[in-house]
């Protein structure tokens, strides 16, 4: 496996946006509805009671949950530092799951509190939103599970490539040896875009829960931002793997969708330096050079499938070794 880029760079950008944006959203929500809230806001309901038994002034209801969130983030950062974490390394799965699920939990709880107090003249009149509370608990659990699965999957890698470092068109592989080449590239700007649009989707959902958004507009914004976030996430990383079965190029943290070529389906393989200007921009590009997955300028693994007149290229590190291994694997199939 070869991936010289700092694997956690894009992820840290995304979580920096998530952390700051979530804190701002939690703190701003009560002020956004201040004209429809009582002077003191009901903030606590004892188990089994529909009527509240605790309240806070508006400024405290805004500041206190935001401070809890910031304290949690600092606690996660300190725990990771004490465990010997490297700032350049990928974010640990437990930190990903904690920050995502708890951020959704605190933001959703704040929205539920606001909804309970909305258009009340006195905080004693507020009533617990039992349905929203149940849905919030489910959302927190699902978010934590999904975040854990995504972050652990991203850490998977194949065994190291063995054999010569060969700079030629093929590698000298010992008899009976099985080999794997793996490389991954991420684009931190697309990860940041995914975080921003994802946060906007969460804000739209919170506004809907809190009753602060008109349903049609709120659902439209939520849908557009959620689709944009998922698209940017899927396009923000790419991984290429070469094994005896050929080349596999997978997209996004889930490794899907995937494009595959068997060794006998590949006519040529090489490494080539390409830039966004040459292929028409970033992402999945079609140009006179063929199809290029462009996430960063530089080395690209370039193949030409049999029967095709154009190439397929993907921007990954150590492309020359990947091309050499592909040429070695396809050699027995060459007519």
Phi, psi and omega per residue, in radians:
X1 nan 2.416 3.115
X2 -2.418 2.132 3.104
X3 -2.670 1.539 -3.009
X4 -1.303 -0.254 -3.128
X5 -1.326 2.575 3.086
X6 -1.076 2.010 -2.978
X7 -1.200 -0.401 -3.072
X8 -1.715 0.059 -3.023
X9 -1.046 -0.915 -3.135
X10 -1.148 -0.645 -3.141
X11 -1.114 -0.735 3.137
X12 -1.129 -0.659 3.056
X13 -1.045 -0.806 -3.128
X14 -1.055 -0.750 -3.105
X15 -1.338 -0.413 3.012
X16 -1.134 -0.760 3.086
X17 -1.123 -0.763 -3.135
X18 -1.062 -0.770 -3.102
X19 -1.127 -0.901 -3.113
X20 -1.161 -0.736 -3.113
X21 -1.159 -0.690 3.124
X22 -1.142 -0.745 3.100
X23 -1.058 -0.763 3.137
X24 -1.131 -0.711 -3.134
X25 -1.128 -0.781 -3.136
X26 -1.076 -0.768 -3.098
X27 -1.262 -0.571 -3.035
X28 -1.436 -0.413 -3.023
X29 -1.003 -0.838 3.119
X30 -1.088 -0.635 -3.136
X31 -1.223 -0.576 3.117
X32 -1.120 -0.490 -3.134
X33 -1.879 0.247 -3.002
X34 -1.002 -0.573 -3.131
X35 -1.231 -0.210 -3.107
X36 -2.043 0.228 -3.108
X37 -2.002 2.679 3.043
X38 -1.225 2.985 -3.110
X39 -1.064 -0.708 3.020
X40 -1.943 2.518 -3.053
X41 -1.874 2.231 3.059
X42 -1.142 2.219 -3.055
X43 -2.213 -0.125 -3.073
X44 -2.484 2.364 3.053
X45 -2.216 2.236 3.082
X46 -1.253 2.748 -3.115
X47 -0.996 2.203 3.083
X48 1.472 0.008 -3.117
X49 -1.891 2.352 3.100
X50 -1.442 -0.521 -3.122
X51 -1.512 2.529 -3.136
X52 -1.301 2.714 3.068
X53 -2.258 0.287 3.086
X54 -2.712 2.589 -3.116
X55 -2.576 2.927 3.104
X56 -2.496 2.668 2.949
X57 -1.141 2.832 -3.046
X58 -0.983 -0.755 -3.090
X59 -1.129 -0.643 3.132
X60 -1.255 -0.682 3.093
X61 -1.111 -0.460 3.085
X62 -1.411 -0.797 -2.985
X63 -1.407 -0.719 -2.998
X64 -1.057 -0.880 3.117
X65 -1.111 -0.606 3.120
X66 -1.139 -0.675 3.109
X67 -1.172 -0.643 3.073
X68 -1.048 -0.757 3.130
X69 -1.104 -0.810 -3.133
X70 -1.113 -0.704 3.114
X71 -1.095 -0.670 3.110
X72 -1.116 -0.798 3.137
X73 -1.053 -0.768 3.111
X74 -1.104 -0.668 3.113
X75 -1.113 -0.719 3.092
X76 -1.108 -0.743 3.142
X77 -1.108 -0.741 3.137
X78 -1.162 -0.730 3.126
X79 -1.070 -0.703 3.128
X80 -1.188 -0.681 3.120
X81 -1.136 -0.754 -3.142
X82 -1.154 -0.461 3.112
X83 -1.422 -0.006 3.113
X84 1.513 0.402 -3.133
X85 -1.176 2.491 3.082
X86 -1.662 2.272 -3.115
X87 -1.025 -0.400 -3.129
X88 -1.531 -0.178 -3.078
X89 -1.424 2.862 3.132
X90 -1.118 2.552 3.135
X91 -1.121 2.277 -3.121
X92 -1.078 2.597 -3.130
X93 -0.993 -0.691 -3.123
X94 -1.120 -0.603 3.128
X95 -1.242 -0.713 3.103
X96 -1.042 -0.871 -3.113
X97 -1.104 -0.720 -3.113
X98 -1.150 -0.862 -3.075
X99 -1.160 -0.676 -3.126
X100 -1.246 -0.882 -3.064
X101 -1.199 -0.738 -3.127
X102 -1.243 -0.626 3.068
X103 -1.049 -0.777 3.080
X104 -1.124 -0.680 -3.126
X105 -1.111 -0.836 -3.119
X106 -1.197 -0.731 3.114
X107 -1.107 -0.735 3.114
X108 -1.166 -0.674 3.102
X109 -1.114 -0.692 3.097
X110 -1.103 -0.718 3.120
X111 -1.135 -0.683 3.129
X112 -1.136 -0.684 3.095
X113 -1.090 -0.787 -3.134
X114 -1.100 -0.752 3.140
X115 -1.080 -0.661 3.140
X116 -1.137 -0.551 -3.091
X117 -1.653 -0.137 -3.002
X118 -1.057 2.255 3.075
X119 1.117 0.367 3.042
X120 -1.627 2.509 3.114
X121 -1.517 -0.384 3.135
X122 -2.477 2.500 -3.044
X123 -1.153 -0.387 3.102
X124 -1.139 -0.348 -3.106
X125 -1.447 -0.209 -3.105
X126 -1.123 2.550 -3.129
X127 -2.214 2.492 -3.123
X128 -1.073 2.420 3.101
X129 -1.667 1.411 -3.018
X130 -1.085 -0.743 -3.135
X131 -1.074 -0.769 3.129
X132 -1.153 -0.633 3.136
X133 -1.098 -0.780 3.111
X134 -1.078 -0.793 3.128
X135 -1.094 -0.630 -3.138
X136 -1.161 -0.743 3.114
X137 -1.053 -0.760 3.112
X138 -1.082 -0.770 -3.123
X139 -1.093 -0.695 3.140
X140 -1.128 -0.794 -3.135
X141 -1.121 -0.801 -3.139
X142 -1.096 -0.761 3.137
X143 -1.064 -0.735 3.132
X144 -1.119 -0.750 3.138
X145 -1.131 -0.809 -3.135
X146 -1.094 -0.769 3.139
X147 -1.075 -0.711 3.120
X148 -1.112 -0.815 -3.110
X149 -1.101 -0.747 -3.132
X150 -1.127 -0.789 -3.064
X151 -1.228 -0.607 3.102
X152 -1.289 -0.604 3.108
X153 -1.116 -0.674 -3.097
X154 -1.139 -0.365 -3.088
X155 -1.510 -0.104 -3.128
X156 -1.209 2.607 3.113
X157 -2.734 2.680 3.118
X158 -1.418 3.006 3.110
X159 -1.169 2.820 -3.068
X160 -1.234 2.589 3.084
X161 -1.234 2.338 3.096
X162 -2.007 2.864 -3.120
X163 1.945 -2.894 -3.116
X164 -1.306 2.774 3.066
X165 -1.394 0.003 -2.979
X166 -0.197 2.208 3.092
X167 -1.681 0.049 3.129
X168 -1.518 -2.855 -3.063
X169 -1.360 -0.115 -3.095
X170 -2.656 2.941 3.118
X171 -1.963 2.651 3.061
X172 -1.649 1.776 -3.065
X173 -1.759 2.209 3.130
X174 -1.011 2.638 -3.129
X175 -1.002 2.267 3.079
X176 1.376 0.018 -3.114
X177 -1.492 2.363 3.063
X178 -1.711 2.441 -3.057
X179 -2.287 2.682 3.072
X180 -2.482 2.391 3.000
X181 -2.110 2.365 -3.075
X182 -2.469 2.389 3.068
X183 -2.601 2.572 -3.068
X184 -2.400 2.468 3.106
X185 -2.263 2.443 3.060
X186 -2.174 2.697 3.064
X187 -2.027 1.863 -3.062
X188 -1.099 -0.485 3.141
X189 -1.199 -0.685 3.090
X190 -1.212 -0.592 3.062
X191 -1.138 -0.708 3.092
X192 -1.117 -0.717 3.097
X193 -1.088 -0.707 3.107
X194 -1.088 -0.679 3.129
X195 -1.173 -0.744 -3.120
X196 -1.132 -0.853 -3.133
X197 -1.199 -0.570 3.066
X198 -1.143 -0.700 3.103
X199 -1.151 -0.660 3.087
X200 -1.111 -0.663 3.089
X201 -1.125 -0.723 3.096
X202 -1.106 -0.726 3.115
X203 -1.073 -0.713 3.107
X204 -1.121 -0.713 3.121
X205 -1.139 -0.726 3.123
X206 -1.117 -0.712 3.108
X207 -1.106 -0.657 3.087
X208 -1.160 -0.759 3.122
X209 -1.095 -0.718 -3.111
X210 -1.365 -0.047 -3.140
X211 1.260 0.381 -3.085
X212 -1.693 -0.135 -3.101
X213 -2.089 2.494 3.044
X214 -1.176 2.274 -2.974
X215 -0.916 -0.796 -3.091
X216 -1.103 -0.850 -3.138
X217 -1.162 -0.708 -3.129
X218 -1.091 -0.792 3.138
X219 -1.194 -0.598 3.088
X220 -1.113 -0.836 3.126
X221 -1.097 -0.752 3.134
X222 -1.050 -0.785 -3.116
X223 -1.132 -0.821 -3.111
X224 -1.092 -0.782 -3.108
X225 -1.214 -0.663 3.127
X226 -1.140 -0.755 3.109
X227 -1.120 -0.740 3.112
X228 -1.082 -0.717 3.137
X229 -1.152 -0.766 3.132
X230 -1.130 -0.672 3.129
X231 -1.144 -0.801 3.130
X232 -1.121 -0.639 3.104
X233 -1.125 -0.774 -3.132
X234 -1.144 -0.590 -3.102
X235 -1.577 -0.077 -3.021
X236 -1.435 -0.204 3.126
X237 -2.601 2.685 3.114
X238 -2.530 2.534 3.086
X239 -2.336 2.433 -3.139
X240 -2.070 2.407 -3.130
X241 -2.365 2.340 3.064
X242 -2.062 2.157 3.064
X243 -2.345 -3.024 3.094
X244 -1.062 -0.357 3.136
X245 -1.475 -0.078 3.105
X246 1.984 -2.608 -3.083
X247 -1.819 2.396 3.076
X248 -2.273 2.186 3.106
X249 -2.068 2.063 -3.059
X250 -2.077 2.631 -3.047
X251 -2.036 2.560 2.984
X252 1.278 3.026 -3.092
X253 -1.163 -0.415 3.111
X254 -1.505 -0.109 -3.084
X255 1.162 0.631 -3.125
X256 -2.613 2.437 0.035
X257 -1.277 2.984 -3.078
X258 -2.292 2.433 2.986
X259 -1.982 2.403 -3.073
X260 -2.302 2.556 3.032
X261 -2.367 2.215 3.043
X262 -1.279 2.731 -3.130
X263 -0.963 -0.713 -3.103
X264 -1.323 -0.097 3.097
X265 -1.625 -0.065 -3.091
X266 -1.839 2.219 -3.138
X267 -1.517 -0.794 3.123
X268 -2.511 2.733 3.045
X269 -2.495 2.418 -3.115
X270 -2.735 2.942 3.015
X271 -1.829 2.479 -3.097
X272 -2.598 2.489 3.107
X273 -1.544 2.154 3.136
X274 -2.298 2.718 3.106
X275 -2.181 2.784 3.084
X276 -0.986 -0.613 -3.134
X277 -1.103 -0.585 -3.112
X278 -1.261 -0.560 -3.028
X279 -1.865 0.001 3.059
X280 1.666 0.297 3.065
X281 2.233 -2.823 -3.082
X282 -1.758 2.751 3.056
X283 1.648 -2.583 -3.117
X284 -1.533 1.821 -2.977
X285 -2.021 2.466 3.030
X286 -1.996 2.215 -3.097
X287 -2.628 -3.019 3.100
X288 -1.118 -0.331 3.100
X289 -1.484 -0.071 -3.094
X290 1.865 -2.558 3.129
X291 -1.732 2.270 3.136
X292 -2.293 2.283 2.979
X293 -1.638 1.755 -2.994
X294 -1.874 1.805 3.067
X295 -1.909 -0.320 3.038
X296 -2.817 2.605 -3.137
X297 -1.239 2.596 3.091
X298 2.261 -2.584 -3.069
X299 -1.018 2.400 3.041
X300 -2.315 2.472 2.971
X301 -1.504 2.113 -3.040
X302 -2.078 2.246 3.079
X303 -2.223 2.761 2.972
X304 -2.212 2.092 3.135
X305 -1.314 2.621 3.134
X306 -1.101 2.386 3.134
X307 1.459 0.008 3.131
X308 -1.885 2.631 3.133
X309 -1.779 -0.091 -3.136
X310 -2.142 2.863 -3.078
X311 -1.733 2.845 2.946
X312 -2.093 2.267 -3.097
X313 -2.299 2.559 3.084
X314 -2.382 2.324 -3.065
X315 -1.447 1.747 3.113
X316 -2.407 2.740 3.105
X317 -1.296 2.783 3.094
X318 0.992 0.639 -3.077
X319 -1.108 -0.533 -3.101
X320 -1.111 -0.706 3.128
X321 -1.196 -0.682 3.097
X322 -1.081 -0.731 3.115
X323 -1.145 -0.705 3.138
X324 -1.094 -0.724 3.121
X325 -1.155 -0.712 3.100
X326 -1.054 -0.754 3.135
X327 -1.118 -0.624 3.105
X328 -1.168 -0.745 -3.096
X329 -1.216 -0.568 -3.099
X330 -1.479 -0.222 -3.062
X331 -0.975 -0.771 3.130
X332 -1.119 -0.345 -3.117
X333 -1.653 -0.084 -3.077
X334 -1.290 2.233 -3.133
X335 -1.162 nan nan
